[in-house]
Structures are given as structure tokens and as C-alpha cells.
Amino acid sequence: MVLLQATDPIEAIRLKTTRLMVFRKAKLIDQTPVSHTQLRLPERPSIVDPAKTLL
């Protein structure tokens, strides 16, 4: 089983989502930290999490 950083299945397919965890036979075999994008634009949030909605 693979746990992806996405809010829904469509987003997981449409975007190249980060694999957060990979399990095999109920055992964690790989783990990646959550990905955040840092922006340097005036009047914009400084960190964007692709797995969270903007609304």
C-alpha cells in the first residue's frame, strides 16, 4: 500500500504527488517527509502545502 500526499484520487493522478509512506505486508518500508513549497511573493502565503485546499 502506498500513501500519497493528495486530497483526493484525481489530484493524486493529475499531479506528481509525494509518496509519504510505503507499506508491504503491514510493515512500513519507506517514509518521506511531507512536501511544502516555499513562495517568495509579496502578499502571498510563504508556505504552500499541495495536499491542502485553498478555500
N, CA, C and O atoms as a Tripos MOL2 file, in Angstrom:
@<TRIPOS>MOLECULE
protein
  220   219    55     0     0
PROTEIN
NO_CHARGES

@<TRIPOS>ATOM
      1 N           0.8490   -1.1670    0.0000 N.3       1 MET1
      2 CA          0.0000    0.0000    0.0000 C.3       1 MET1
      3 C           0.9010    1.2380    0.0000 C.2       1 MET1
      4 O           1.9310    1.2710    0.6730 O.2       1 MET1
      5 N           0.4980    2.2480   -0.7610 N.am      2 VAL2
      6 CA          1.2530    3.4950   -0.8530 C.3       2 VAL2
      7 C           0.3560    4.6380   -0.4060 C.2       2 VAL2
      8 O          -0.7670    4.7670   -0.8940 O.2       2 VAL2
      9 N           0.8330    5.4680    0.5150 N.am      3 LEU3
     10 CA          0.1040    6.6370    0.9970 C.3       3 LEU3
     11 C           0.6690    7.8620    0.2930 C.2       3 LEU3
     12 O           1.8480    8.1800    0.4440 O.2       3 LEU3
     13 N          -0.1820    8.5600   -0.4900 N.am      4 LEU4
     14 CA          0.2510    9.7210   -1.2690 C.3       4 LEU4
     15 C          -0.1780   11.0170   -0.6040 C.2       4 LEU4
     16 O          -1.1590   11.0420    0.1390 O.2       4 LEU4
     17 N           0.5510   12.0880   -0.8680 N.am      5 GLN5
     18 CA          0.2040   13.4130   -0.3700 C.3       5 GLN5
     19 C          -0.7400   14.0700   -1.3750 C.2       5 GLN5
     20 O          -0.3100   14.8060   -2.2630 O.2       5 GLN5
     21 N          -2.0390   13.7890   -1.2170 N.am      6 ALA6
     22 CA         -3.0640   14.3380   -2.1110 C.3       6 ALA6
     23 C          -4.3820   14.3890   -1.3540 C.2       6 ALA6
     24 O          -4.6140   13.5970   -0.4400 O.2       6 ALA6
     25 N          -5.2450   15.3250   -1.7390 N.am      7 THR7
     26 CA         -6.5350   15.4480   -1.0610 C.3       7 THR7
     27 C          -7.5850   14.5020   -1.6150 C.2       7 THR7
     28 O          -8.5540   14.1850   -0.9250 O.2       7 THR7
     29 N          -7.4090   14.0410   -2.8580 N.am      8 ASP8
     30 CA         -8.3750   13.1170   -3.4520 C.3       8 ASP8
     31 C          -7.6890   12.3110   -4.5610 C.2       8 ASP8
     32 O          -6.5750   12.6450   -4.9630 O.2       8 ASP8
     33 N          -8.3420   11.2530   -5.0590 N.am      9 PRO9
     34 CA         -7.7270   10.4100   -6.0960 C.3       9 PRO9
     35 C          -7.3980   11.1570   -7.3880 C.2       9 PRO9
     36 O          -6.3910   10.8610   -8.0320 O.2       9 PRO9
     37 N          -8.2290   12.1170   -7.7710 N.am     10 ILE10
     38 CA         -7.9770   12.8680   -9.0060 C.3      10 ILE10
     39 C          -6.6840   13.6680   -8.8800 C.2      10 ILE10
     40 O          -5.8770   13.7010   -9.8080 O.2      10 ILE10
     41 N          -6.4900   14.3100   -7.7350 N.am     11 GLU11
     42 CA         -5.2610   15.0690   -7.5130 C.3      11 GLU11
     43 C          -4.0430   14.1470   -7.5080 C.2      11 GLU11
     44 O          -2.9830   14.5220   -8.0080 O.2      11 GLU11
     45 N          -4.1810   12.9700   -6.9590 N.am     12 ALA12
     46 CA         -3.0710   12.0110   -6.9240 C.3      12 ALA12
     47 C          -2.6530   11.5950   -8.3300 C.2      12 ALA12
     48 O          -1.4690   11.3820   -8.5890 O.2      12 ALA12
     49 N          -3.6160   11.4800   -9.2340 N.am     13 ILE13
     50 CA         -3.3170   11.0860  -10.6150 C.3      13 ILE13
     51 C          -2.8210   12.2820  -11.4280 C.2      13 ILE13
     52 O          -1.8780   12.1550  -12.2100 O.2      13 ILE13
     53 N          -3.4510   13.4330  -11.2450 N.am     14 ARG14
     54 CA         -3.1470   14.6230  -12.0480 C.3      14 ARG14
     55 C          -1.7690   15.2070  -11.7220 C.2      14 ARG14
     56 O          -1.0410   15.6350  -12.6180 O.2      14 ARG14
     57 N          -1.4280   15.2190  -10.4570 N.am     15 LEU15
     58 CA         -0.1520   15.7980  -10.0290 C.3      15 LEU15
     59 C           0.8540   14.7030   -9.7110 C.2      15 LEU15
     60 O           0.4810   13.5550   -9.4730 O.2      15 LEU15
     61 N           2.0980   15.0560   -9.7090 N.am     16 LYS16
     62 CA          3.1260   14.1200   -9.2280 C.3      16 LYS16
     63 C           3.1720   14.2670   -7.7170 C.2      16 LYS16
     64 O           3.9030   15.1100   -7.1960 O.2      16 LYS16
     65 N           2.4150   13.4700   -7.0250 N.am     17 THR17
     66 CA          2.3250   13.6030   -5.5760 C.3      17 THR17
     67 C           3.4720   12.8810   -4.8820 C.2      17 THR17
     68 O           4.0610   11.9420   -5.4160 O.2      17 THR17
     69 N           3.7640   13.3460   -3.6890 N.am     18 THR18
     70 CA          4.8210   12.7480   -2.8790 C.3      18 THR18
     71 C           4.3190   11.4710   -2.2260 C.2      18 THR18
     72 O           3.2190   11.4370   -1.6740 O.2      18 THR18
     73 N           5.1260   10.4250   -2.2910 N.am     19 ARG19
     74 CA          4.7970    9.1910   -1.5700 C.3      19 ARG19
     75 C           5.2060    9.4010   -0.1250 C.2      19 ARG19
     76 O           6.3960    9.4930    0.1750 O.2      19 ARG19
     77 N           4.2290    9.4790    0.7790 N.am     20 LEU20
     78 CA          4.5380    9.7070    2.1840 C.3      20 LEU20
     79 C           4.9950    8.4300    2.8760 C.2      20 LEU20
     80 O           5.9660    8.4430    3.6320 O.2      20 LEU20
     81 N           4.3000    7.3350    2.6200 N.am     21 MET21
     82 CA          4.6470    6.0600    3.2440 C.3      21 MET21
     83 C           4.3800    4.9150    2.2800 C.2      21 MET21
     84 O           3.4490    4.9650    1.4760 O.2      21 MET21
     85 N           5.2090    3.8840    2.3720 N.am     22 VAL22
     86 CA          5.0160    2.6700    1.5920 C.3      22 VAL22
     87 C           5.0400    1.5010    2.5660 C.2      22 VAL22
     88 O           5.9790    1.3390    3.3460 O.2      22 VAL22
     89 N           3.9780    0.6840    2.5050 N.am     23 PHE23
     90 CA          3.8580   -0.4760    3.3800 C.3      23 PHE23
     91 C           3.8920   -1.7460    2.5450 C.2      23 PHE23
     92 O           3.3710   -1.7850    1.4310 O.2      23 PHE23
     93 N           4.5050   -2.7740    3.0900 N.am     24 ARG24
     94 CA          4.4690   -4.1020    2.4800 C.3      24 ARG24
     95 C           4.2370   -5.1050    3.6070 C.2      24 ARG24
     96 O           4.9650   -5.1410    4.5990 O.2      24 ARG24
     97 N           3.1980   -5.9180    3.4190 N.am     25 LYS25
     98 CA          2.8290   -6.9220    4.4270 C.3      25 LYS25
     99 C           2.6700   -6.2820    5.8060 C.2      25 LYS25
    100 O           3.1710   -6.7990    6.8050 O.2      25 LYS25
    101 N           1.9630   -5.1440    5.8450 N.am     26 ALA26
    102 CA          1.6560   -4.3910    7.0650 C.3      26 ALA26
    103 C           2.9030   -3.8500    7.7620 C.2      26 ALA26
    104 O           2.8510   -3.5320    8.9500 O.2      26 ALA26
    105 N           4.0140   -3.7420    7.0510 N.am     27 LYS27
    106 CA          5.2530   -3.2300    7.6230 C.3      27 LYS27
    107 C           5.6910   -2.0020    6.8270 C.2      27 LYS27
    108 O           5.7400   -2.0410    5.5980 O.2      27 LYS27
    109 N           6.0070   -0.9140    7.5280 N.am     28 LEU28
    110 CA          6.4750    0.3120    6.8850 C.3      28 LEU28
    111 C           7.8680    0.0690    6.3100 C.2      28 LEU28
    112 O           8.7990   -0.2650    7.0430 O.2      28 LEU28
    113 N           8.0080    0.2420    4.9800 N.am     29 ILE29
    114 CA          9.3150    0.0060    4.3590 C.3      29 ILE29
    115 C           9.9500    1.2830    3.8100 C.2      29 ILE29
    116 O          11.1420    1.2940    3.5050 O.2      29 ILE29
    117 N           9.1660    2.3670    3.6800 N.am     30 ASP30
    118 CA          9.7150    3.6260    3.1870 C.3      30 ASP30
    119 C           8.8620    4.7710    3.7020 C.2      30 ASP30
    120 O           7.6420    4.6460    3.8100 O.2      30 ASP30
    121 N           9.5080    5.8950    4.0220 N.am     31 GLN31
    122 CA          8.7800    7.0650    4.5030 C.3      31 GLN31
    123 C           9.4890    8.3180    4.0150 C.2      31 GLN31
    124 O          10.7160    8.4010    4.0530 O.2      31 GLN31
    125 N           8.7020    9.3040    3.5510 N.am     32 THR32
    126 CA          9.2210   10.5700    3.0490 C.3      32 THR32
    127 C           8.5320   11.6990    3.8040 C.2      32 THR32
    128 O           7.3230   11.6310    4.0230 O.2      32 THR32
    129 N           9.2690   12.7430    4.2110 N.am     33 PRO33
    130 CA          8.6240   13.8680    4.8900 C.3      33 PRO33
    131 C           7.6130   14.5640    3.9710 C.2      33 PRO33
    132 O           7.7260   14.5020    2.7470 O.2      33 PRO33
    133 N           6.6350   15.2190    4.5760 N.am     34 VAL34
    134 CA          5.6240   15.9720    3.8330 C.3      34 VAL34
    135 C           6.3140   17.0880    3.0550 C.2      34 VAL34
    136 O           7.2050   17.7590    3.5760 O.2      34 VAL34
    137 N           5.9000   17.2810    1.8130 N.am     35 SER35
    138 CA          6.4930   18.2870    0.9390 C.3      35 SER35
    139 C           5.7320   19.6090    1.0570 C.2      35 SER35
    140 O           4.5030   19.6340    0.9960 O.2      35 SER35
    141 N           6.4700   20.7010    1.2260 N.am     36 HIS36
    142 CA          5.9010   22.0490    1.2490 C.3      36 HIS36
    143 C           6.6620   22.9000    0.2440 C.2      36 HIS36
    144 O           7.8740   22.7530    0.0880 O.2      36 HIS36
    145 N           5.9560   23.7800   -0.4290 N.am     37 THR37
    146 CA          6.5780   24.6990   -1.3680 C.3      37 THR37
    147 C           6.7120   26.0580   -0.7060 C.2      37 THR37
    148 O           5.7540   26.5510   -0.1110 O.2      37 THR37
    149 N           7.8800   26.6670   -0.8010 N.am     38 GLN38
    150 CA          8.0860   27.9880   -0.2270 C.3      38 GLN38
    151 C           7.9930   29.0380   -1.3310 C.2      38 GLN38
    152 O           8.6460   28.9330   -2.3690 O.2      38 GLN38
    153 N           7.1620   30.0570   -1.0800 N.am     39 LEU39
    154 CA          6.9920   31.1500   -2.0410 C.3      39 LEU39
    155 C           7.6560   32.4100   -1.5150 C.2      39 LEU39
    156 O           7.6750   32.6580   -0.3090 O.2      39 LEU39
    157 N           8.1880   33.1860   -2.4100 N.am     40 ARG40
    158 CA          8.7730   34.4740   -2.0480 C.3      40 ARG40
    159 C           8.0910   35.5610   -2.8820 C.2      40 ARG40
    160 O           8.7320   36.2630   -3.6640 O.2      40 ARG40
    161 N           6.7890   35.6770   -2.6940 N.am     41 LEU41
    162 CA          5.9920   36.6580   -3.4230 C.3      41 LEU41
    163 C           5.2840   37.5600   -2.4250 C.2      41 LEU41
    164 O           4.7770   37.0750   -1.4130 O.2      41 LEU41
    165 N           5.2380   38.8720   -2.6880 N.am     42 PRO42
    166 CA          4.5500   39.7700   -1.7660 C.3      42 PRO42
    167 C           3.0580   39.4410   -1.6830 C.2      42 PRO42
    168 O           2.4230   39.0900   -2.6780 O.2      42 PRO42
    169 N           2.5230   39.5640   -0.4810 N.am     43 GLU43
    170 CA          1.0960   39.3610   -0.2060 C.3      43 GLU43
    171 C           0.6090   37.9550   -0.5460 C.2      43 GLU43
    172 O          -0.5640   37.7680   -0.8670 O.2      43 GLU43
    173 N           1.4820   36.9860   -0.4790 N.am     44 ARG44
    174 CA          1.1280   35.5780   -0.6930 C.3      44 ARG44
    175 C           1.5990   34.7830    0.5110 C.2      44 ARG44
    176 O           2.5310   35.1980    1.2010 O.2      44 ARG44
    177 N           0.9650   33.6430    0.7730 N.am     45 PRO45
    178 CA          1.4700   32.8150    1.8760 C.3      45 PRO45
    179 C           2.8990   32.3590    1.5750 C.2      45 PRO45
    180 O           3.2500   32.1220    0.4190 O.2      45 PRO45
    181 N           3.7140   32.2400    2.6140 N.am     46 SER46
    182 CA          5.1150   31.8710    2.3890 C.3      46 SER46
    183 C           5.2930   30.3780    2.1560 C.2      46 SER46
    184 O           6.2500   29.9610    1.5040 O.2      46 SER46
    185 N           4.3750   29.5670    2.6880 N.am     47 ILE47
    186 CA          4.4620   28.1150    2.5100 C.3      47 ILE47
    187 C           3.1540   27.6010    1.9270 C.2      47 ILE47
    188 O           2.0750   27.9730    2.3860 O.2      47 ILE47
    189 N           3.2510   26.7530    0.9250 N.am     48 VAL48
    190 CA          2.0810   26.1560    0.2910 C.3      48 VAL48
    191 C           2.1770   24.6480    0.4400 C.2      48 VAL48
    192 O           3.1860   24.0420    0.0820 O.2      48 VAL48
    193 N           1.1140   24.0430    0.9740 N.am     49 ASP49
    194 CA          1.0440   22.5880    1.1000 C.3      49 ASP49
    195 C           0.1660   22.0840   -0.0330 C.2      49 ASP49
    196 O          -1.0250   22.3960   -0.0520 O.2      49 ASP49
    197 N           0.7010   21.3180   -0.9800 N.am     50 PRO50
    198 CA         -0.0980   20.8750   -2.1200 C.3      50 PRO50
    199 C          -1.2470   19.9450   -1.7520 C.2      50 PRO50
    200 O          -2.1380   19.7200   -2.5710 O.2      50 PRO50
    201 N          -1.2470   19.4080   -0.5550 N.am     51 ALA51
    202 CA         -2.3130   18.4920   -0.1490 C.3      51 ALA51
    203 C          -3.4730   19.2150    0.5220 C.2      51 ALA51
    204 O          -4.4550   18.5720    0.8920 O.2      51 ALA51
    205 N          -3.3890   20.5210    0.6890 N.am     52 LYS52
    206 CA         -4.4720   21.2700    1.3250 C.3      52 LYS52
    207 C          -5.1730   22.1360    0.2930 C.2      52 LYS52
    208 O          -4.5430   22.6780   -0.6150 O.2      52 LYS52
    209 N          -6.4830   22.2590    0.4430 N.am     53 THR53
    210 CA         -7.2480   23.0870   -0.4880 C.3      53 THR53
    211 C          -7.0260   24.5600   -0.1800 C.2      53 THR53
    212 O          -6.6700   24.9120    0.9450 O.2      53 THR53
    213 N          -7.2290   25.4090   -1.1510 N.am     54 LEU54
    214 CA         -7.0200   26.8420   -0.9830 C.3      54 LEU54
    215 C          -8.2430   27.5640   -0.4490 C.2      54 LEU54
    216 O          -8.1440   28.7380   -0.0920 O.2      54 LEU54
    217 N          -9.3800   26.9120   -0.3800 N.am     55 LEU55
    218 CA        -10.6030   27.5830    0.0690 C.3      55 LEU55
    219 C         -10.7640   27.5510    1.5500 C.2      55 LEU55
    220 O         -11.7450   28.0750    2.0760 O.2      55 LEU55
@<TRIPOS>BOND
     1     1     2 1
     2     2     3 1
     3     3     4 2
     4     3     5 am
     5     5     6 1
     6     6     7 1
     7     7     8 2
     8     7     9 am
     9     9    10 1
    10    10    11 1
    11    11    12 2
    12    11    13 am
    13    13    14 1
    14    14    15 1
    15    15    16 2
    16    15    17 am
    17    17    18 1
    18    18    19 1
    19    19    20 2
    20    19    21 am
    21    21    22 1
    22    22    23 1
    23    23    24 2
    24    23    25 am
    25    25    26 1
    26    26    27 1
    27    27    28 2
    28    27    29 am
    29    29    30 1
    30    30    31 1
    31    31    32 2
    32    31    33 am
    33    33    34 1
    34    34    35 1
    35    35    36 2
    36    35    37 am
    37    37    38 1
    38    38    39 1
    39    39    40 2
    40    39    41 am
    41    41    42 1
    42    42    43 1
    43    43    44 2
    44    43    45 am
    45    45    46 1
    46    46    47 1
    47    47    48 2
    48    47    49 am
    49    49    50 1
    50    50    51 1
    51    51    52 2
    52    51    53 am
    53    53    54 1
    54    54    55 1
    55    55    56 2
    56    55    57 am
    57    57    58 1
    58    58    59 1
    59    59    60 2
    60    59    61 am
    61    61    62 1
    62    62    63 1
    63    63    64 2
    64    63    65 am
    65    65    66 1
    66    66    67 1
    67    67    68 2
    68    67    69 am
    69    69    70 1
    70    70    71 1
    71    71    72 2
    72    71    73 am
    73    73    74 1
    74    74    75 1
    75    75    76 2
    76    75    77 am
    77    77    78 1
    78    78    79 1
    79    79    80 2
    80    79    81 am
    81    81    82 1
    82    82    83 1
    83    83    84 2
    84    83    85 am
    85    85    86 1
    86    86    87 1
    87    87    88 2
    88    87    89 am
    89    89    90 1
    90    90    91 1
    91    91    92 2
    92    91    93 am
    93    93    94 1
    94    94    95 1
    95    95    96 2
    96    95    97 am
    97    97    98 1
    98    98    99 1
    99    99   100 2
   100    99   101 am
   101   101   102 1
   102   102   103 1
   103   103   104 2
   104   103   105 am
   105   105   106 1
   106   106   107 1
   107   107   108 2
   108   107   109 am
   109   109   110 1
   110   110   111 1
   111   111   112 2
   112   111   113 am
   113   113   114 1
   114   114   115 1
   115   115   116 2
   116   115   117 am
   117   117   118 1
   118   118   119 1
   119   119   120 2
   120   119   121 am
   121   121   122 1
   122   122   123 1
   123   123   124 2
   124   123   125 am
   125   125   126 1
   126   126   127 1
   127   127   128 2
   128   127   129 am
   129   129   130 1
   130   130   131 1
   131   131   132 2
   132   131   133 am
   133   133   134 1
   134   134   135 1
   135   135   136 2
   136   135   137 am
   137   137   138 1
   138   138   139 1
   139   139   140 2
   140   139   141 am
   141   141   142 1
   142   142   143 1
   143   143   144 2
   144   143   145 am
   145   145   146 1
   146   146   147 1
   147   147   148 2
   148   147   149 am
   149   149   150 1
   150   150   151 1
   151   151   152 2
   152   151   153 am
   153   153   154 1
   154   154   155 1
   155   155   156 2
   156   155   157 am
   157   157   158 1
   158   158   159 1
   159   159   160 2
   160   159   161 am
   161   161   162 1
   162   162   163 1
   163   163   164 2
   164   163   165 am
   165   165   166 1
   166   166   167 1
   167   167   168 2
   168   167   169 am
   169   169   170 1
   170   170   171 1
   171   171   172 2
   172   171   173 am
   173   173   174 1
   174   174   175 1
   175   175   176 2
   176   175   177 am
   177   177   178 1
   178   178   179 1
   179   179   180 2
   180   179   181 am
   181   181   182 1
   182   182   183 1
   183   183   184 2
   184   183   185 am
   185   185   186 1
   186   186   187 1
   187   187   188 2
   188   187   189 am
   189   189   190 1
   190   190   191 1
   191   191   192 2
   192   191   193 am
   193   193   194 1
   194   194   195 1
   195   195   196 2
   196   195   197 am
   197   197   198 1
   198   198   199 1
   199   199   200 2
   200   199   201 am
   201   201   202 1
   202   202   203 1
   203   203   204 2
   204   203   205 am
   205   205   206 1
   206   206   207 1
   207   207   208 2
   208   207   209 am
   209   209   210 1
   210   210   211 1
   211   211   212 2
   212   211   213 am
   213   213   214 1
   214   214   215 1
   215   215   216 2
   216   215   217 am
   217   217   218 1
   218   218   219 1
   219   219   220 2
@<TRIPOS>SUBSTRUCTURE
     1 MET1         2 RESIDUE 1 A MET
     2 VAL2         6 RESIDUE 1 A VAL
     3 LEU3        10 RESIDUE 1 A LEU
     4 LEU4        14 RESIDUE 1 A LEU
     5 GLN5        18 RESIDUE 1 A GLN
     6 ALA6        22 RESIDUE 1 A ALA
     7 THR7        26 RESIDUE 1 A THR
     8 ASP8        30 RESIDUE 1 A ASP
     9 PRO9        34 RESIDUE 1 A PRO
    10 ILE10       38 RESIDUE 1 A ILE
    11 GLU11       42 RESIDUE 1 A GLU
    12 ALA12       46 RESIDUE 1 A ALA
    13 ILE13       50 RESIDUE 1 A ILE
    14 ARG14       54 RESIDUE 1 A ARG
    15 LEU15       58 RESIDUE 1 A LEU
    16 LYS16       62 RESIDUE 1 A LYS
    17 THR17       66 RESIDUE 1 A THR
    18 THR18       70 RESIDUE 1 A THR
    19 ARG19       74 RESIDUE 1 A ARG
    20 LEU20       78 RESIDUE 1 A LEU
    21 MET21       82 RESIDUE 1 A MET
    22 VAL22       86 RESIDUE 1 A VAL
    23 PHE23       90 RESIDUE 1 A PHE
    24 ARG24       94 RESIDUE 1 A ARG
    25 LYS25       98 RESIDUE 1 A LYS
    26 ALA26      102 RESIDUE 1 A ALA
    27 LYS27      106 RESIDUE 1 A LYS
    28 LEU28      110 RESIDUE 1 A LEU
    29 ILE29      114 RESIDUE 1 A ILE
    30 ASP30      118 RESIDUE 1 A ASP
    31 GLN31      122 RESIDUE 1 A GLN
    32 THR32      126 RESIDUE 1 A THR
    33 PRO33      130 RESIDUE 1 A PRO
    34 VAL34      134 RESIDUE 1 A VAL
    35 SER35      138 RESIDUE 1 A SER
    36 HIS36      142 RESIDUE 1 A HIS
    37 THR37      146 RESIDUE 1 A THR
    38 GLN38      150 RESIDUE 1 A GLN
    39 LEU39      154 RESIDUE 1 A LEU
    40 ARG40      158 RESIDUE 1 A ARG
    41 LEU41      162 RESIDUE 1 A LEU
    42 PRO42      166 RESIDUE 1 A PRO
    43 GLU43      170 RESIDUE 1 A GLU
    44 ARG44      174 RESIDUE 1 A ARG
    45 PRO45      178 RESIDUE 1 A PRO
    46 SER46      182 RESIDUE 1 A SER
    47 ILE47      186 RESIDUE 1 A ILE
    48 VAL48      190 RESIDUE 1 A VAL
    49 ASP49      194 RESIDUE 1 A ASP
    50 PRO50      198 RESIDUE 1 A PRO
    51 ALA51      202 RESIDUE 1 A ALA
    52 LYS52      206 RESIDUE 1 A LYS
    53 THR53      210 RESIDUE 1 A THR
    54 LEU54      214 RESIDUE 1 A LEU
    55 LEU55      218 RESIDUE 1 A LEU
